[in-house]
């Protein structure tokens, strides 16, 4: 009984299989992207969050004398038990993000007794976590010494030394080291099982020997040694004036970190500071972490990324919706003759909605489920609720569309009258005018709200929809102007001798509103591509400016002090074209007042040569930062410090930033000639050219004063291109750049799909029209040209208007598109798109034109002209 009822549906589906298949493919792709793209972006946020906290920790630290520590924590077990107290008061986000506490206790530096030219210092550490992470290459771990009443045993401890420290000074197992009131015996020598373990980040001295200058140029060698639990008891109950550092370290677990938890960590760390400080049942402790600055930077980058990605992804969603509606509209257009016949025979609106909605449901629902399933299987990131909302909203929109169209066209009608509905001949209804006006008002309102609310408006859905609203409003304007352009072009071509151009424009002007929907889709796609390209170009310029601000030249080498011939050695390095010396002195002060500023002496003219535009033009004297100008004033002054003689400073202008100095810091730049005598010895050399880092590092080592080779903790080699590479490869920057690229590619692909969809679905009707023209003498070459002329106005108008809109969008959405978190605080105002993007735009246009020719060739009816002409006659 059911089989005959299904036959009309089967025949209808078989007859309309091209648009049904097209809608199914579009739905599958859209559902796949709706799941994978938000998940990919969220996964990028999480990876950036894990990179932000990688190797970091939160520590509870207390520094007290041995007597105080022994009173509260007499045994090493008491230190471990206390871990539960600190773990129990961790706030929720912080508790989920950290691992079990790792307690350890260290002493201040102990001088090894003996006659040495250079002092040897060792720090004693009770650290059970470190003991489990080392491998002994000689001897055994330190053991608890026998407990008896003899004075010697009361002061005796066993220690384990890192291999670099033992090898440097020739210490072996069994060596006795006098350490003040302690007599230490080396029980073993160890190396780390994994030197890259983040555990060693705050315990570097347990693995190395550190050599540095102290006092009047004296080299001091420092290391650390491991103790047993009994050794802890002896140092805690030994000399009462000995200082001990008691630390409970909470390592962050990368597996438990995501963007949501990292966003809450900053507040939790602040709350933990207060909670630890408020404990009165132990000696005073405080929370220490290196996460404050990274978390602040990540929070700013995350807000900016969500705002920018919200703008681009909303545009992509609108493009996908437009393409799906286009597919559904083309299917409805193919069904219209059948629906007209059914209505003429007395079918109700419900009966009309059956085949229209049924065929769409047949195409959309299985494809949407399959696309969503494939997206989940790909596992590009954590599933997002936004994906379900987007995919479900698009499916509902497509299924509701035929109902709305049927009600509008057939509601209350008893007769169907034909009339022109093309772009040139159709006259807009009042309802359409009201909707278009409302759309323009919404777009203007969104822009006004965005400008007023600033960077904090990035998460507002209305703000995120501003590019879509502006694109739709621009599309309305283009659709209004487009018919007049075609009409004017047709009148101009009517007087020409060639027929192809005139016929092509005439056929283009006969396209109805459904066929013009690709114009809006193409416009939005071009706008998204232009917006992404311009913002990415601005981000690249901001990175370049930040890299220049960090290094100050192509390269820079710096140390506490270099020798007189440092610049000559640097100039001799292959690849170096020029080098300029500078001297940086910290904490200089005026003759009166509490101000402390940094003094930078550099040859201003020479620096202008290697880094043009970084300093004010033709400075006559000293340049002061805004902070220094506020603290010191702009009158002549004298600056000095305990280690630097007086220098006369005559301000001549201001400078906002200088390489190596914090943005907004207090510093003074003076000409290098102001220095005299030994003060002219440089501490920094700015380099122009492309030298290798190894060569520059060798020149730096050779330029250090005698006796400090490898011992200057301030020495540093920075190369601008490496700094720039590090900025561009930062995790959150990669997320934003990948989002820009994906948005441009997806938008372009959808735009091309829209063109192909119209061309393929309308190929049969176009073939019938060309068949009549071929009877009149239209050649094959002319038909190819005709295909280009027909699609040309749509492509040029839509892509041109969309590209122009995309270029102005960064200026319109300026308060939301805040790139300063990625550029070291430098504002980016130049959003000019990279010229390299123009060939890509031209290639996309050529690809669309080639698709038109290819489809014209595929559906060429010349070989069966008689059959085509008989069809429909």
N, C-alpha and C positions, 0 to 999 in steps of 0.2 A: 504493500500500500504506500509505503514511503518513497519507493524508488521513483515512480513517475513524478512525484512532487519535487524530487531533487534534480531531475533532468534539466529543467530550465536554468537552475543555478549553475549546473555544470557547464551548460552551453554558454551561459553568460561569462563565467570565469574563464572558459577556454577562449572566448572571443576577445576578452580584455586582458589576456595574460601579460602583455608588455608593461602596462602601467602597474598591474598588481605585483609583478616581479620587481619592478623598479621601487615601489613603495616598500616591499618586503626587504630588499637589500638596504635601502636607506634606513629603515627602522633598525635592522640588525646592526649596521655600522654605528648609528646614533646611540643605541643602547650600550654597545660595546665601549664607545668613547665616554658615555655618561658614567660608566663604572670605573674605567681605567684612568681617565685624566684626573678627576679629583683624588683618587687613591694615590696616583703617582705624585701629585703635588703634596698631599699629606705625608706620604713616605719621605719626600725630600725634606719637609719640615722636621720630621723625626730624625732623619740622618744628620741634619745640621744640628739638632739639639744634642744628639749623642757626641758629635764632634766638638761641640762647645764645652762639654763637661768631661771629655775624654782625659783620663789620667788625673783628674782633679779630686779633691777630697775636702771634707769639713773636719776641723780639728778643735778639740777642747784642750786648751793649753793652760798650764799653771807654772809659774816660776817662783820657787821658794828656796829658803835655806834648808840644809839637810835636817836640822832639828825639827822644823815645822813639818816637813814631809814625813819624817819618821813618826811623829806624833799622830798624824792622821792616817798614813799608809805605811805601817811598820814593815809589812811583808810584800813581796811581789804579788802574792795572791790577792792582797787587798787592792792593789792597782787594777787587777783583772776584774774583781768583783764590782769595783766602782763603775765599770763599763756599763753595767745594767742600769745604773742611775741615769747616766747621760743618754743612753739609748731610749729609756722610758719617757723622757720629756721631749723627744723629737717631734716636731709638727708632722702632720699627715703626709704631705707631699714629700718632705725631706725623709721621713721614715721609709716610705716606699722606694726612694731612690738610692739609699745608701745600703752598704753591706754591714756585716757584723763589725763592731769596733775593734781596733787594733791598738792596744796600749803599749807604750814604751816610755822609758825614762833615760835621759841623758844628763851628763854633767857638763859643766863649763870646761874649757880647754885646760888640760893638765900638761905642764912642761916636763919632758923627759929629762931626768937628771944626767949630767955628763958634760964633758968638754966638747962642745960642738961650735963650729964657726957660724952656723946658721941654726937658730932654735928649731927644735922639733916638738910639736904639740900633738896631743892625742885627746880625743873626747871619748869617754866611756859610756856605753849604751847597753841597757838591758832591753832587748827587743826580741821577744819570742817569734814574732812574725818574720823578722829578717833571718833568724836562725833556721827557719824552715825553708828559706828560699836561697840558701847558699850550699855550695858543695866544697868540702874540705879537701884540698890537694896535699896537705901535710898536717899531721897531728889529728886531734880530736876536738869537738866543741868544748868550750870552757865548762869545768865541773865546779860544784860547790866544794869549797875547802873545808877540811875538818873543823868542827866547832869545838874549841877548847879555850881555856883561859889565858893561854900564852899571848903576850903582846904581839909576837910575830904573826901568829895565825889570825889574830884579830885584824891585822892590816893587810894580809896576803889575799890576792885575788888572781884568778886565771882569766886571761883575755884571749880573744881570737882576732887576728889582724887580717885586713884585706891584702891580697897578694901584691898589688902595686906598691903599697906602703912598706911591706916587708922586704920586697926586692930592692927598693930604692936605698934602704939603709942596712941591708944585709941581716935582718932579723930572722932567726930560725926558731923552730919549736924548742922550748926550754929556755929561751933568752929571758933574762930578768930585766925589767924596766922599772927603775925607781920613779914614782909619781907622787912626790910630796910625801903625804902621810901614808900612802899605799905602796906596796911592793907587788908589782904585777909580773906574772910569768906567762909567756906566750905558750898556750896549749895547742893552738892550731892556726893554720893559714888557709883562707878560703877564697873562692871566686863565686860570682853569682850564677845561679842556674839559668837565669834569663835576664840579661842586663837591660833589656827593653821593657821589663815589667814596670808598669806605672808605680808600683810600690816604692821603687827607688827614687822617684822624682823628688821627694822631700828628704831623702836619706843618701844623697850622693856621696857624702864623705865616708860612708861605710864601704864604698867600692873603690876609692881613689886616694891619691895624695894631692892636696891642694897647696900650691906655692903662690905666695903673694908678697907684695911689698908692704912693710909696716914701719911706722916711725920715720927715721931718717934714712930711707932706702934700704932697710934691713930685710932680707928675704927670710920668710918664715914658712915652714912646712907643716901642714896640718892634716890629720887623718882621724879615723874613728876606730874603736875596737869594741867587740861584743863581749858582754858579761853574762854570767849565769844568774839564776834567781838568788843564789847565795851571794853572788857578787853585788847584786842590788842591795841586799841587806847590809853589807859592809860599807858601801858608799853612803847609804842613807843614815847609818848609825855611826859614821866616822866623824870627820872634822865638822863641827856644827856650822862653821861659816861657809862650807862648800855650797855652791848654788846648784840646784837640780831643776831640770825641765821635765815636767810630767805631761805627757800628751796622750790623748785618746783620739785616734784617727778613724774617721768613718769614710771609707772609699766609696765613691759613687759607682753604682752598677750600670754599665752601659745597656744591659738587657732591659732594665726597668725604666729607661728614659724615653720619653716622647715629648713632643712639643707642648702638650697640655701640662705635663708635670714640670717641665723646665720653666714654663711661664709662672708657675706657682712657687718655684724654688726661691726666688729673690725675697718674697715676703716671708717665707718660712725661715730662711736664714736670719733675717732681721728679728723675727720672733724668737728664734733660738738664741741669738745674742742676749736678748732680754732675759730669757728663762735661765740661762747659765749664770748670768751675772747676778740673778736674784737668789741663787742657792747660798745658804749660810751654814750648811752642815759640813763644809770643806773649806780649805784655803781658797783664796780668790783665784778664779779661773776665767778665761775668756775664749770666745769662739774666733778661730782664724781660718780663713779660706782665701783662695785666689779666684773664686768664682764671681765676686761682686762685679768687676768690670766686664767679664765675658757674658754674664747673665743680662746685664744692662744692655750691652751691644746686641745680644741675641733678641731681646725683647723689642728693641727698636727695629731691627731687621725683619722680625716676624710681622710686626704691624705693617711695615711698608710693603712686605711681600704679599700679605693678604689683601691689602688695598689694591695693589697693582694687578695681582692675579685675579681679583674679583672683577676688575674692569675688563680684563681681556677674556676671562672665561664667560662672563655674561654676554659679551659679543659673540663668542663661539656658540653659546647656547641659542642665541637669537638666530644665528645663521642656520644651525641645525633645524630649529623650528620652522624657519622659512622654507628650507628645502623639503621637509616633510609635508608642509602645507601645500607646497607646489606639486609634489607627487600626488597628494590626495586630490588637489584641484584638477589636475590633468585626468585622473581617473574619473572624477565626477563629470568632467567635460566629455569624456568618451561615453559615459553612461547617459548623458542628457537626452539624446534622441529616444532611447528606450524608455526613460522616465516620462518624457513628453507623451509618448504613445500610451503608456500605462495610465497617465492622468487623463488623457482624452477618452479612454475607455472606462473612466469612472473610478480609478484606483484612489484610495484614501491616502492621506499623508503618511500614515503608519505603514501602508503597503508600499509606498514609494521609498520609505526609509529602510525597509528590509534589505533589498538588494544593495543599496549604496553602503549602508553600515555593515552589512554582512560581508561583502567583498573586502572592505577595508579591514574588518576584524580578522578575516582569513589571512590577510597579508601582514597585519601589524602585530597581533598578539603572539603567534609563535615566533616571529622574528625578534620581537622585543625580549621574550623569555630566553631565546637562544643567545642573543647578544649579551644580555646581562649575565647569563651563566658562563659564557666564554670570558667575559671581563673578570668575574670572580676567580675563574681557574687560572688566569694569567698571573694573578697575585702581584700587581704592580705596587701595592701599598695597602694600608689598612682600609677596609670598606668604609665608605662615608654615607651618612644619611642623606646628604645632598644628592648623591647619585640616584637614590630611590625617588626623591622628590622630582628631580629633573626628568628622569626616564618616564615616571608615571605621569607627570604633567604633560609631556609631549605626546604620549600615547592617548591620553584623554582628549587633548586638543585635536588630534587627528581624527579620532572617532566622533567627536562632537561636530566637527566641521560639516559633514554632509547633512546632518539634521538641520543646522542653521541655514545652510544653502537651500535645502528643500522648503523649509518654512518661508524663507524670503521669496523664492521664485514661484512656488506653487501654492502657498497658503491663500485660500479663498479664491483661487483662480479657477475659472471654468473653461477658459480658452487660453491657449498659448499663442501669443503674437510674436512674430519675429521682428527683429530690429537690429540696427547696428550697435555692437558693443565694443568696437575697437577703440584704440586710444584717441584717435583723431575725431571720430564721429560721436563717441559716447559723451553724454552730458552728466556731470556728477549730480547725485541727489543731495537733498538737504542733509540727510542723515550722514552721508559720507563727508560732507563739508564740516559738519559738527564734530565728527570723529577726528578728522584731520586737524581741526583747530584745537581740539582737546589734546591731541598728541603733541602739538607744538608747545602748548601751554605747559604740559608736564615736563617736556625737555627743558624749557627755560626755567621752570621751578626747580628742577633737579640741579641745574647749573648754579642757580643762586644759592640753594642750600649748601651745595658742596663748597662754594667759595666762602660762605659765612662760617661754616663749621670747621673747615680746615682739615688737618691731618687726622683728627679723631673721627672723621666721618667715614673712614674706609670700610667699616663693617655694616653700614646701613644699606639694606637692599635697594632703596631708592637711589642712593648715591652710586652703588655698583651698577645700576641700570642706566646711568647717565649716558654712557657711550651708545647703548642700544637706542635710547630715546632720541638722542641727537642723530644717530644714523637713520632711524625711521623718519624723523622730521625732515632730514635732508633728502631721503627717498621720496617723501611726499612732494617736496619742492621740485625734485628732478622729474617726477612723473607729471607734474603740472607743466613744466617747461618743455619736456621732451616732445609732446605732440606739435607744439609750435615750431620747434627746431626741425622736425621731420617735414612739416608742411612747408616751411620756408625752403628747406633743402630740395623738396620735391618740385617746387615752382622753379627753382634755379636749374635743376637738372632737366626739366621739361623742355627747355630751350636748347639743350645739347644735342649732339648728333648721335651719341651712343644710347642704346636702349637699356643695357644691363643695369647701369647705375640707377636710372629712373625707376625701372621695374623693381629693383631691390629695395629702394626706399619706399616705394608704394606698398610693397608687400610687408615691409617692416611696420608701416603706419597702420596696416590692417590688423595687427596683432591686438588681441583683447587684453583685459586686465590680468587674467590668469597667466598669459604668456609674458606679461611685463613683470611678473613677480620675480623672475630671475634677476631683473635689474636691481631690485632692492637687496636680494641676497648677495649679488656681486658687490654692491655698494658697501654692505656691512663687512664682507670679506676683505675688500680693499682697505676699509677703515681700520679693521683690526690689524691687518698687516702693516699699514702705515704707522699706527700707534705703537705697535710692538717694535718696529724698526727704529722709530725716533727715540723711544725711551731707552732701548738698548744702546743706541749710539750715544745718548747723553750719559748713560752709565759708564760706557767705555771712556768717555772724556773725563768723567769724574774720577775714575780710577787712575787715569794718566796724571791728572792734577794732583791726586793724593800721593802717587808715587814720587812725583817731583817734590812735593812738600816734605815727604819723609826723607828723601836722599839729598835733594838739592842739586844734583847733577847726574851725569850718566853713572857715576860711581862715587863713593866716599869711603875713605879710611880714617879711622879715628882711634886715639889712645889717650891715656892720661897725659903723656908727653911723647913727642917724637924728637929726633935729633935735627941738627941744623941742615943736614943734607937730605932730609926726607923727601922734599919736593923733587930734587934731582933724581932720586932713585925711582920715584913714581913715574916721572916723565920718561925714564928709560924703559919702562915696561912696554912690551909690544902691544899696540892697539891704543895707547894713550896719546891723545893729540895735544892736551894741555892739562895743567894741574895748578890749582890755586891754594895756597896755604891759609889756614885760619887758626885762631886760638880761642878756645872756649873756657871761660872761668866761671864757676858756679858761685852763687851766694856772695856776690860783691855788694857793698852797701855804701850809701852816701856818708858824708862826714857827720850828719845828724839824722836821726829818725830810724824807725825799725825796719824800713823797706829792705828787701833782699831781691836782687835781680841777677840775671845771667848776662855776662859780658861776652860778646862775640866780636872778635877783631878779624876782619877779612879785607882783602884788596877789593874794593867795591867795583872799580872799573874792570878788573880782570874777571871777577865773578859774573859781571854782566856779559862778558864775552862767552863764557862757557854755559851760562844759563840765562839767556836773554829774557827780559820781561819779568824777572822774579823780584827785582828791586825797583824802587821809584827811580825815575829817570834823573840822571845827573845830581846825585846827592852831594851836598857841600860839606856835610859833617855827619854827626851821629844820627841814627834812626832809632826811634823808640817804639816799642809795641804799645797798643792802647793801654794795657794794664800798667806798663812801666811809666807811661806819660801821666797816668792818674796818680801813681805813687810818688814819682819824682818831680813832676812838673816839666816844663819845657825850657827852663833857664839853664845856663852853664853850671856844671857841678863837677865835683871830684868823687870818684868811686875807688874803693880799695877793699881788700880782704886781708886776713892774717897771713896768707901765703902769696899775696900779690900786691905790689906797690901801688901807690896812688896813680891814677890816670885822669887827665882832664877831659871832660866830655862836653861838647858844644852841640846840643840838639839842632837838627836842621829839618826834620820831618818825621813822619810816622811810617811804620811798616806793620802790616797785619800779621804776617807769618814769616817764619824762617825755618829752613830745614833742620829737623831734629828737635825743634822746640814745640811744646804742646800748644795747640790752638787756644788762644786766649791767655797764654802765659806772659810772664813779665820778663822782658829781655831788652838789651840795648846792643845795637850793631854799630861798631866804630870802624874807621879806616885802619888797616893793618899798620900803616905808617905811624899811627899814634903810639905803638909799642916801641920800646927801646931796650937795648941790652939783651939780657937772657930772656926777657919776657917775649921776645920775638920768636922764640922756639915754638913751632906750631904744635897743635894737638889734633888737627883735622886737616885733611887734604881733599879738596873737591876735584873730581876728575872728569874731563871730557874725552869721549872716545868709547870704544867697545873692548875693553880689556877682559881677560879671563879672571875669574875669581881667585884661582890658585896663584896666578902671577901677582895679583894685587896683595894677596895675603902674604906671599913671600916678601914683597916690598915692604909691607907693614912690619913684619918680623925683623927685617934688616934695619928698619928705621927706629926701632925701640932703643932707648939708652942701654949701654952695656950692663949686663947683670940682670936684665928683666926679661930675657927671652922666654916666652911662654908664661910669664908670671904676671902680666898686666891684666887685671880683671876687666878693664874698661876697653880693651882693644876690640875693634869691630871693623869688618869689611862689609859694605852694603853696595849692591849693584841694582840700579833702578829697574832694569828689566826683570830681575828676580823678584824684587818687591812687587812689581806690577803683576807678575805671574801669580804670586801668592794671593794677591787681592782678587784676581779674576777667577782663581780656583777655589776660593772660599766656599764652603758647603752651601750657604744660603744664596750666594751669588749664582752658583750653578743652578739652583732651583729656579730662581727668577729667570735666568737666561734660557733654561730649558723650557719654561712655561711660555716665554715669548716665542721661541722657535716653534713649539708645538701649536700655539694659537695661530701663528702665521700659516703654518703648513696645513693645519686642519681647516682653517677658514678658506685658504686657497683651494684645497681639495673639494670642499663643499661647493664653492663657487663653480669649479669646473664640473662637478656632478650636476649642478643645477642646469648648466648649459647643455650638457650631454642629455640630461633627462628630457628637456624640452625638444631637443633635436631628434632624439630617438622616438619619443612618443608621438611627435607630430610628423614623423618622417613619411607616413603613409599619405596624410593629407597634403603634405608638401609635394610628394611625388605625383599626386594627381594634378596639382596645379602646374607643375613643371611639364607634365605630359602635354597639356594643352599648349604650353609655350614651345615645346619641342616640335609639335605639329606645325607651328608657325615659323620654324627655322632656328630655334635656339640650339646652339652647338653644345658639345660636352664641356669645352673649356669655358664657354659663357655661363653654363650652369654652375661650375665651380666658383667663378667670380660672383655669380648671383648669390651663392651661399654666404660668401664673405661679406657682401654688401648688406645682406639681410641682418646678419649678426653684428656687423661692425658698429652701428649706432648704439646698440645696447651696451656692448663692451666698453666703448670709449666713454659714453656718458656715465655709466655706473662706476667703472673703475676710476675714471678721472675724478669724479665727485667724491668717491669713497677715499681715495688716496689723499686728496686735499683735506678731507675731514680728519683722517688719521694723523696728518701732520700738525693740525691745530689742536687736537685733543689734549696733548700734554700741557699746552698752555692753559686750556680751559680747566683741566683737572689738576692744575699745578699744586694746590694745597694738599691733595691726596697723594699725588705721585712725588713723594718725598724720598729722594735717593741719598740723603746725607748719611743714614746709618751704614751705607756701603762705601762711602767715599771719605771716611775719616772726618766727618763733620762739615765738609765743603759743600756748599749749595751748588746745584747744577742747573743752569738756566738755558744753556744752548742745546736745544732738542732737534737741531737740523739733522735730517736723516743721512745716513752714510750713502754717498753716491753709488757705492757698490750694489745698493738695493734696487736701483733703477733698472739695470739689466735683468734682474730677477723679475721685476714687474713686466718688462717688455717680453720676457720669455713666457710668462703666464698668458699674456695676451696672444702671443703667437701660437701657444699650445691650444688655446680655445679656438683660434681660427683654423688650426690644423684639424682639430676635432670636427669642426663644421664641414670641412672638405671631405674628411674621411667618412663621415656618416652620409654625406651626399653621394659619395662613391659607392658605399655599401648598399644604399637603397636606390641605386640608379634603376629607373624603370624603362630605359631605352630599349632593352632587349625584349620586353613584353608590353610594348606601348599600347597595342590594340586591347589587350585584356584590361589594362588599367583604365583606359578610356571608357570601356563598356561598364566597368564597375561604377555604380551610382547613377548611370544615365537613365 
